[in-house]
Amino acid sequence: MAQGDADSVSLRPSFGLDYTSELQTDFSRAKWNNILQLRADVPLSRKFSFHVASSSFVTTNEEYLADDLQGFSNIDSWNIPFTFMVAGFTWHINDRHSLFAGIRRIDEDYFCSDAHALFTNSSCGGYPTITFNYPVAIYPVSAMGIHYAYDSENLGVQASIYNGMASDELTGRYNMFRVCPKSDGVLVFSQVEYRHQESRYGIGASLFESETWEEEWKPYPSLWAYVEQKLSPGLTLLAAYSHAFESDEICKNFCGLGATYTYKKLDVGLFSDYTRIIGIDEWATELTCNIHLTDFLSLQPAFHLIKTGEETNYLGALRVNVSL
């Protein structure tokens, strides 16, 4: 291809659509969730581009089927007609460095590798030592922020800073466009990931800092680490741990262990985790299978066994995923 042709292709905008329909049941009741996500990447020049992604969610019942603490479905939400997941500009500094500014969520960049992304539970998309303790910008809410990324064949480095309070609202006092560190606090994220022969090893840290009633700034640090170890061409082992350091945190520790196996157009995953939230111990296990029917259509059943305190819940879900 000639250089001029390559330039014209690289500057073409791209568009995407993701739709997930999920039927949940506790084997006595059922509810139906639907989420539609639209994306557009528009290059403005060789160095700058504009990114926007929206989300719309509708459910037949805003009440959860189980009183679990972590959330067995990572798309469960209240009804949201329209909100932004991403809206901002990226400066492509060079082939490896980039800087984004605008509306964003942490699950656009963190906790979204292949093994984590297979599972339908909420904790694989954001460890509860972070998502339970602070009002972070994670599905279904977003916040103003700046995100830096360095990416090479074996090494990925990320760092982000967000307004401390996130929202799904486009207007009003507590809208997602506000930048109010004095009242909302500040959330800082960073992560280093090493990749080798399809295995991933990551360590990250977050710092939420806000003003106390005594008008003093107090930091709330957290640390996490994960391993996605490739054991064979189809088998990957997943291990994760996270800890929050402040004594008054709602959730102090999280640990999980699982595995994924890929065979042709079939992805199978098993993940089990433990955490303690508001003084209650919770063990949660998910068995899931994603069946790729076509390049754009997949079917994903999941079964969840959750023990929260003295209560045990058995839950099933069936997802239809469309990606264009």
C-alpha positions in Angstrom: 0.0 0.0 0.0 1.3 3.5 -0.9 2.0 5.9 1.9 -0.8 8.2 0.9 -3.3 5.3 1.1 -2.1 4.4 4.5 -2.5 7.9 5.7 -6.1 8.1 4.5 -7.0 4.8 6.2 -5.4 5.9 9.5 -7.5 9.1 9.5 -10.8 7.5 8.9 -13.3 7.5 11.8 -14.5 4.2 13.2 -17.8 3.3 14.8 -18.9 0.5 17.1 -22.0 -1.0 18.7 -22.3 -3.4 21.6 -25.6 -4.8 22.8 -26.0 -7.2 25.7 -29.3 -8.7 26.7 -29.3 -10.6 30.0 -32.0 -12.8 31.5 -31.4 -13.4 35.3 -33.1 -15.8 37.6 -32.9 -17.0 41.2 -35.0 -20.0 40.1 -38.1 -18.4 41.6 -38.1 -15.0 40.0 -36.6 -13.5 36.8 -35.6 -10.1 35.5 -34.4 -8.9 32.1 -31.5 -6.4 31.6 -30.5 -4.7 28.3 -27.6 -2.4 27.7 -26.7 -0.7 24.5 -23.2 0.9 24.0 -22.2 3.1 21.0 -18.7 4.2 20.2 -17.0 6.5 17.8 -13.3 7.3 17.3 -12.7 10.3 15.1 -9.1 11.2 14.1 -8.6 15.0 14.0 -5.0 14.8 12.8 -2.1 12.5 13.0 -1.6 13.4 16.7 -5.1 14.1 18.0 -8.4 12.2 18.0 -11.8 12.6 19.6 -13.4 9.6 21.3 -17.0 9.3 22.5 -18.9 6.3 23.9 -22.5 6.3 25.2 -24.5 3.8 27.3 -28.2 3.1 27.7 -29.6 0.6 30.1 -33.1 -0.7 30.7 -34.3 -3.4 33.1 -37.7 -4.9 33.9 -36.9 -4.6 37.7 -34.4 -2.2 39.3 -34.4 -4.4 42.5 -31.6 -7.0 42.7 -32.5 -10.7 42.7 -30.1 -11.4 45.5 -28.8 -9.6 48.6 -25.2 -10.3 47.6 -22.6 -7.6 48.4 -20.3 -7.7 45.4 -23.0 -7.9 42.6 -23.2 -11.1 40.6 -23.9 -9.2 37.4 -21.6 -6.5 36.1 -24.3 -4.8 34.0 -27.0 -4.5 36.8 -28.0 -0.9 37.2 -30.9 1.5 37.5 -32.6 2.5 34.3 -30.4 5.0 32.4 -31.9 6.3 29.1 -28.5 7.8 28.0 -25.2 8.6 29.5 -21.6 9.0 28.4 -18.9 6.4 29.2 -16.2 8.3 27.4 -16.1 11.8 25.8 -12.8 13.5 25.2 -9.6 14.0 23.3 -6.5 11.8 23.0 -3.0 13.2 22.2 -1.0 10.4 20.5 2.4 11.6 21.6 4.1 8.8 19.6 3.7 5.1 18.9 3.9 4.2 22.6 2.7 7.2 24.6 -0.8 8.7 24.7 -2.6 11.2 26.9 -6.4 11.5 27.2 -8.5 14.3 28.8 -12.3 14.3 29.3 -15.0 12.0 30.6 -13.8 8.5 31.3 -14.3 5.4 33.6 -11.6 3.3 35.2 -12.9 0.0 33.6 -12.1 1.4 30.2 -8.4 0.9 31.1 -8.1 -1.2 34.3 -9.4 -4.7 35.1 -10.4 -5.4 31.5 -7.8 -7.9 30.3 -9.0 -11.1 28.5 -9.3 -13.4 31.6 -11.0 -10.7 33.7 -13.3 -9.7 30.9 -14.8 -13.2 30.4 -16.6 -13.2 33.8 -19.9 -11.6 34.4 -19.5 -10.8 38.1 -18.8 -7.2 39.2 -15.6 -7.9 41.1 -13.6 -9.1 38.1 -14.3 -5.7 36.5 -13.2 -3.7 39.6 -12.1 -5.0 42.9 -14.4 -4.2 45.8 -11.6 -2.7 47.9 -11.8 0.2 45.5 -15.4 0.2 44.1 -17.1 -0.2 47.6 -14.9 2.2 49.4 -14.9 5.3 47.1 -17.4 6.9 44.7 -15.2 5.9 41.7 -15.8 6.4 38.0 -16.8 2.8 37.1 -19.9 1.4 35.3 -22.5 2.9 35.2 -21.0 6.3 36.2 -18.2 8.4 34.7 -16.1 11.4 35.8 -13.8 14.1 34.3 -10.2 12.9 34.3 -6.9 12.6 32.6 -5.4 9.3 31.6 -1.8 8.5 30.5 -0.8 5.3 28.8 2.5 3.8 27.8 2.3 0.6 25.8 5.0 -1.7 24.3 5.2 -5.3 23.3 5.9 -6.5 26.9 5.2 -3.5 29.1 2.1 -1.4 29.8 2.1 1.6 32.2 -1.0 3.6 33.0 -1.8 6.5 35.3 -5.0 8.4 35.8 -6.6 11.1 37.9 -10.3 11.7 38.2 -12.7 13.9 39.9 -13.5 12.1 43.2 -17.2 11.8 42.7 -18.6 10.2 39.5 -22.1 10.4 38.0 -24.3 9.3 35.2 -26.1 12.6 35.0 -25.5 15.1 32.1 -27.1 18.1 33.9 -27.8 19.2 37.4 -25.5 20.0 40.3 -23.9 16.5 40.4 -23.3 16.1 36.7 -20.4 14.1 35.3 -18.7 17.2 33.9 -18.0 18.8 37.3 -14.4 19.2 38.6 -14.7 20.0 42.3 -11.8 18.5 44.2 -12.6 20.4 47.4 -16.0 18.9 47.8 -15.7 15.7 45.7 -12.1 14.7 46.5 -9.6 13.3 44.0 -9.0 9.7 42.8 -5.6 8.7 41.4 -4.9 5.4 39.7 -1.7 3.8 38.4 -0.8 0.3 37.2 2.2 -1.5 35.6 1.6 -4.6 33.6 4.3 -7.0 32.2 3.3 -9.3 29.4 5.3 -12.4 28.3 4.1 -15.2 26.0 0.4 -14.4 26.5 0.7 -14.2 30.3 0.1 -11.0 32.2 1.5 -9.8 35.6 0.1 -6.6 37.0 0.4 -4.4 40.1 -1.5 -1.2 40.7 -2.4 1.3 43.3 -5.1 3.9 43.9 -5.3 6.9 46.2 -8.6 8.5 47.1 -8.1 11.8 48.9 -10.9 14.0 50.3 -11.5 16.7 52.8 -12.7 15.6 56.2 -15.2 17.4 58.4 -12.2 19.1 60.1 -11.3 20.5 56.7 -8.1 18.4 56.5 -7.2 16.3 53.5 -7.1 12.6 54.3 -5.6 9.9 51.9 -7.2 6.5 51.4 -4.6 4.2 49.6 -5.3 0.8 48.1 -3.0 -1.7 46.4 -3.8 -4.6 44.0 -2.0 -7.3 42.1 -3.0 -10.0 39.6 -1.6 -12.8 37.5 -2.9 -14.3 34.3 -0.6 -17.2 33.7 -0.8 -19.1 30.5 -0.4 -22.8 31.3 -1.2 -24.2 27.8 -2.4 -22.8 24.5 -6.0 -22.8 25.8 -5.6 -22.7 29.6 -5.0 -19.6 31.7 -4.8 -19.3 35.5 -6.1 -16.1 37.1 -5.2 -14.9 40.6 -6.0 -11.5 42.1 -5.6 -9.8 45.5 -6.3 -6.3 46.7 -6.0 -4.5 50.1 -7.2 -1.2 51.4 -5.0 0.3 54.1 -7.3 2.6 56.1 -8.9 1.1 59.2 -12.2 2.7 58.5 -12.7 1.3 55.0 -15.9 -0.6 54.2 -14.0 -3.4 52.4 -10.4 -4.1 53.5 -9.4 -7.3 51.5 -10.3 -9.1 48.3 -8.8 -12.3 46.9 -9.8 -14.4 43.9 -8.7 -17.5 42.0 -9.9 -18.8 38.7 -9.1 -20.2 35.3 -10.2 -19.8 31.7 -10.1 -22.4 28.9 -10.5 -21.7 25.2 -11.4 -24.4 22.7 -12.1 -23.3 19.2 -15.2 -21.0 19.5 -15.8 -21.8 23.2 -14.5 -19.9 26.2 -15.1 -21.5 29.6 -14.3 -19.8 33.0 -14.4 -20.6 36.7 -13.7 -17.9 39.3 -14.1 -17.9 43.0 -13.4 -15.0 45.4 -13.6 -14.0 49.0 -14.1 -10.6 50.6 -15.5 -9.0 53.8 -17.7 -6.0 53.4 -19.3 -4.1 56.3 -18.3 -6.9 58.6 -20.0 -9.6 56.5 -18.0 -12.5 54.9 -18.9 -13.3 51.3 -17.7 -16.2 49.1 -18.8 -16.0 45.5 -18.2 -18.5 42.7 -19.0 -18.2 39.0 -19.0 -20.8 36.3 -19.5 -19.3 32.8 -19.2 -20.3 29.1 -19.1 -17.9 26.2 -20.1 -19.5 22.9 -19.0 -17.5 19.8 -21.8 -18.2 17.3 -20.5 -15.8 14.7 -17.9 -13.0 14.5 -20.4 -10.6 16.0 -22.8 -12.8 18.1 -22.2 -14.8 21.2 -24.2 -16.6 23.8 -23.1 -16.7 27.4 -24.8 -18.7 30.2 -23.5 -18.2 33.8 -24.1 -19.9 37.1 -23.4 -18.2 40.5 -23.1 -19.7 43.9 -22.8 -17.0 46.6 -22.6 -17.3 50.3 -23.2 -14.0 52.1 -23.0 -14.4 55.8 -25.3 -17.2 56.7 -27.4 -16.9 53.4 -26.7 -18.9 50.3 -27.9 -17.8 46.9 -28.0 -19.8 43.6 -28.4 -17.6 40.5 -28.4 -18.2 36.8 -28.0 -15.8 33.9 -28.1 -16.1 30.1 -26.5 -13.3 28.0 -26.8 -12.6 24.3 -23.9 -10.4 23.2 -23.8 -8.5 19.9 -20.7 -6.6 18.8 -20.5 -4.7 15.5 
